[in-house]
Amino acid sequence: MDTAEAGTLTEAFDRERRGLLAHAYRMLGARDDAEDAVQETYLRALRGWNGFRQQSSVRTWLYRIATNACLTALDGRGRRALPSGADGAQGWIGPFPTDPADSVTERESVRLAFVAGLQYLPARQRAVLLLRDVLAFSAAETGEILGLSVPAVKSALQRARQRIDEVAPRRDEVLEPDDPRARELLAKYMAAWEAADPVAFREVLRADASIQQSGSATWASGRDACLDLAVPAMGAPGDWRMTPAIVNGQPGVSVWWRGDAYGMAVLTPTPSGILAITLFPDAALVLPS
């Protein structure tokens, strides 16, 4: 590959990089793993550029490489053991910071519950669903990317849609971060924790709310169980400090405990209250206040 060809590939890759990263995140469920897959995609593209005869678009070619890099990574780690129920699975998904300016479609496609639901699908079904319903590749293009016939793509897509409907909340149920009700719930959540007020915290939760902590099998389902889990950790007024953030296309908070960075919490708001709270106790995730 000469310098001009390398420049052409790098330019095309840079154009698609954000989308490739989001795609790899949806496939793998963790930002670090997605970054590795995108780096592997670039290296494979460099090695394969001379053999690429532009029988498809560069975009399709890059997504084929990225998807197969993710499938290789999934084969290598085996199927992740998930807690019972899609809500519990959210606690095993890493956060993905998003820009408030991202389109609604992009924000929806990285919501924690959707990404968690994807982890219940076999890897190739997951890839088919993402390529068809999120990235809008045709059945023929999806088949080319995955080495499947068009009938096989259609069959896998039908099964994947069926399963994702069972394990993820309806998209129209979850509020966008800029929705007035979502902003209200976020403000009340922050105020309740900063004031160490369990009554105020209870008021923002739905009856079927859940709390999950990343990387832990500990989680609570149902408002009373959430309170039993959370209230002992509330401490005294002023122990917790929070600032708003947008994570996974959802409202969230950067969290400090007694002045020290603690991590992040991501909320799933609905008109009737907060459906899920996912905790990421990692100080490195805290955004500057």
C-alpha positions in Angstrom: 0.0 0.0 0.0 1.5 3.4 -1.0 1.1 6.6 0.9 -1.9 7.8 -1.2 -3.8 4.6 -0.7 -3.0 4.6 3.1 -4.4 8.2 3.2 -7.6 7.2 1.4 -8.2 4.3 3.8 -7.4 6.4 6.9 -9.8 9.1 5.7 -12.6 6.6 5.1 -11.9 5.0 8.5 -11.9 8.3 10.3 -15.3 9.1 8.7 -16.8 5.9 10.0 -14.9 5.6 13.3 -17.7 6.9 15.6 -20.2 4.6 14.0 -17.9 1.7 14.1 -17.2 2.3 17.8 -21.0 2.5 18.6 -21.6 -0.7 16.6 -18.8 -2.6 18.4 -20.1 -1.3 21.8 -23.6 -2.7 21.0 -22.1 -6.0 19.9 -19.8 -6.4 22.9 -21.4 -4.4 25.7 -18.2 -2.7 26.9 -16.5 0.5 25.8 -12.9 -0.9 26.3 -13.7 -4.0 24.3 -15.3 -1.9 21.5 -12.2 0.3 21.3 -10.1 -2.8 20.9 -12.4 -4.1 18.2 -12.2 -0.8 16.3 -8.4 -0.8 16.5 -8.4 -4.4 15.2 -10.7 -3.3 12.4 -8.2 -0.6 11.3 -5.3 -3.1 11.3 -7.3 -5.7 9.4 -8.3 -3.0 6.9 -4.7 -2.0 6.4 -3.7 -5.6 5.7 -6.6 -6.2 3.4 -6.7 -3.0 1.4 -4.8 -4.4 -1.5 -7.3 -7.2 -1.8 -10.3 -4.9 -1.6 -11.5 -4.4 -5.1 -14.5 -2.1 -4.2 -17.0 -4.8 -5.1 -19.0 -3.1 -2.2 -18.8 0.3 -0.7 -15.9 1.1 1.7 -18.5 1.6 4.5 -19.9 -1.9 4.0 -16.4 -3.4 3.8 -15.4 -1.6 7.1 -18.5 -2.8 8.9 -17.9 -6.3 7.6 -14.4 -6.2 9.2 -15.7 -4.7 12.4 -18.6 -7.1 12.8 -16.3 -10.1 12.2 -13.8 -8.7 14.7 -16.6 -8.5 17.3 -17.7 -12.0 16.5 -14.1 -13.2 17.0 -14.0 -11.4 20.3 -17.3 -13.0 21.4 -16.2 -16.4 20.4 -13.0 -15.9 22.5 -14.8 -15.0 25.7 -17.8 -17.3 25.4 -21.3 -16.3 26.4 -21.4 -13.9 29.3 -23.3 -15.2 32.3 -26.2 -12.8 32.9 -28.4 -12.4 35.9 -32.0 -13.5 35.6 -34.1 -10.9 33.7 -33.0 -8.1 31.3 -33.0 -5.5 34.1 -30.3 -7.4 35.9 -28.2 -7.6 32.7 -27.8 -3.9 32.6 -25.4 -4.1 35.5 -23.0 -6.1 33.3 -22.9 -3.5 30.5 -20.2 -0.7 30.5 -21.2 2.9 30.1 -21.0 4.7 26.7 -20.8 8.6 27.0 -23.0 10.2 24.3 -23.3 13.7 22.9 -26.7 15.4 23.6 -26.5 16.5 19.9 -26.6 12.9 18.7 -29.8 12.0 16.9 -32.6 10.3 18.7 -32.1 7.1 16.7 -28.4 6.9 17.8 -29.3 7.6 21.4 -31.9 4.9 21.4 -29.5 2.4 20.0 -27.1 2.7 22.9 -29.6 2.8 25.8 -28.5 0.4 28.5 -31.6 -1.7 28.4 -31.4 -2.2 24.6 -27.6 -3.0 24.8 -28.3 -5.4 27.7 -31.1 -7.0 25.8 -28.8 -7.6 22.8 -26.5 -9.7 25.1 -29.3 -12.3 25.3 -29.1 -12.9 21.5 -26.8 -15.4 19.9 -23.9 -13.4 18.4 -24.9 -13.7 14.7 -28.6 -12.8 15.5 -27.3 -9.8 17.4 -25.2 -8.8 14.4 -28.1 -9.2 12.0 -30.5 -7.1 14.2 -27.9 -4.3 14.4 -26.9 -4.3 10.8 -30.6 -4.3 9.6 -32.5 -2.3 12.2 -29.9 0.1 13.6 -27.5 0.6 10.6 -30.1 0.1 7.9 -28.1 -2.2 5.7 -30.2 -4.1 3.2 -30.7 -7.9 3.7 -28.3 -8.4 0.8 -25.6 -6.2 2.3 -26.1 -7.9 5.7 -25.7 -11.3 4.1 -22.6 -10.1 2.4 -21.1 -8.9 5.7 -21.9 -12.1 7.5 -21.6 -14.6 4.8 -25.3 -15.6 5.0 -28.0 -16.0 2.4 -30.8 -13.4 2.2 -33.4 -16.0 3.5 -31.1 -16.8 6.4 -30.8 -13.1 7.2 -34.5 -12.6 7.2 -35.0 -15.6 9.5 -32.4 -14.5 11.9 -33.8 -11.0 12.0 -37.3 -12.3 12.8 -36.0 -14.4 15.7 -33.9 -11.5 17.0 -36.7 -9.0 16.9 -38.9 -11.4 18.8 -36.4 -12.0 21.5 -35.4 -8.3 21.9 -39.1 -7.4 22.4 -39.2 -9.9 25.3 -36.2 -8.6 27.2 -36.0 -4.9 26.5 -38.5 -2.2 27.4 -40.5 -0.6 24.6 -38.5 2.3 23.0 -41.5 4.7 23.2 -41.7 4.1 27.0 -38.3 5.6 27.8 -38.0 9.4 27.9 -35.3 11.3 26.1 -32.9 13.2 28.3 -34.2 16.6 27.3 -37.9 15.7 28.0 -39.2 17.9 30.8 -40.4 14.9 32.9 -36.9 13.2 32.5 -35.2 16.4 33.7 -37.6 16.6 36.6 -36.9 13.0 37.7 -33.2 13.6 37.4 -33.3 16.8 39.5 -35.4 15.0 42.2 -33.1 12.0 42.2 -30.1 14.2 42.7 -31.8 16.2 45.4 -32.9 13.1 47.3 -29.4 11.6 47.4 -27.7 14.9 48.3 -30.2 15.4 51.1 -30.1 11.7 52.2 -33.9 11.7 51.9 -35.3 8.1 51.5 -38.9 9.4 51.2 -38.0 11.7 48.3 -36.0 8.9 46.7 -39.0 6.6 46.9 -41.2 9.1 45.2 -39.1 9.1 42.0 -39.2 5.3 41.6 -41.7 3.2 39.8 -43.2 0.2 41.6 -41.2 -2.1 39.3 -38.0 -0.1 39.5 -34.6 -1.8 39.6 -31.1 -1.0 40.7 -28.0 -2.7 39.3 -24.3 -2.2 40.0 -21.8 -2.8 37.1 -19.8 -5.9 37.4 -21.7 -7.2 40.3 -24.4 -9.8 40.7 -26.0 -7.7 43.4 -29.2 -6.0 42.2 -32.7 -5.2 43.4 -36.0 -5.4 41.6 -39.1 -3.6 42.9 -39.4 -0.3 44.7 -39.2 -1.8 48.2 -36.2 -3.9 47.4 -34.5 -0.9 45.8 -35.0 1.1 49.0 -33.7 -1.8 51.2 -30.6 -1.8 49.0 -30.0 1.9 48.7 -31.1 3.6 51.9 -28.3 2.2 54.1 -25.8 3.8 51.6 -27.4 7.2 51.7 -25.3 8.4 54.7 -25.9 11.9 56.0 -27.0 15.1 54.1 -24.1 16.4 52.1 -22.2 13.1 51.9 -23.1 12.7 48.2 -22.7 15.3 45.5 -23.9 14.9 41.9 -23.8 16.7 38.6 -25.8 15.9 35.5 -24.4 13.9 32.6 -25.7 12.2 29.4 -24.6 8.5 29.2 -25.9 5.9 26.8 -28.4 8.4 25.5 -29.9 8.6 29.0 -29.8 11.1 31.9 -27.2 10.3 34.4 -25.0 11.8 37.1 -21.3 12.0 38.0 -21.1 11.2 41.7 -18.8 12.2 44.5 -18.8 10.7 48.0 -17.5 13.0 50.8 -15.6 15.0 48.2 -13.9 12.1 46.4 -14.9 11.0 42.9 -17.0 7.8 43.1 -18.5 6.9 39.7 -21.6 7.4 37.6 -25.3 6.5 37.8 -27.4 6.2 34.7 -31.2 6.5 34.9 -33.9 5.0 32.7 -36.8 7.6 33.1 -40.4 7.0 32.0 -43.5 9.1 32.5 -44.5 7.2 35.6 -41.0 7.4 37.3 -37.5 5.9 37.1 -37.6 2.4 35.7 -33.9 1.5 36.3 -30.8 2.9 38.0 -27.5 1.4 36.8 -24.4 2.2 39.0 -20.9 2.4 37.7 -18.6 2.7 40.8 -15.5 3.8 38.9 -13.9 7.1 39.8 -12.2 7.3 36.4 -15.7 7.7 34.8 -16.5 10.9 36.7 -16.8 13.9 34.5 -15.2 17.2 35.6 -17.7 19.4 37.5 
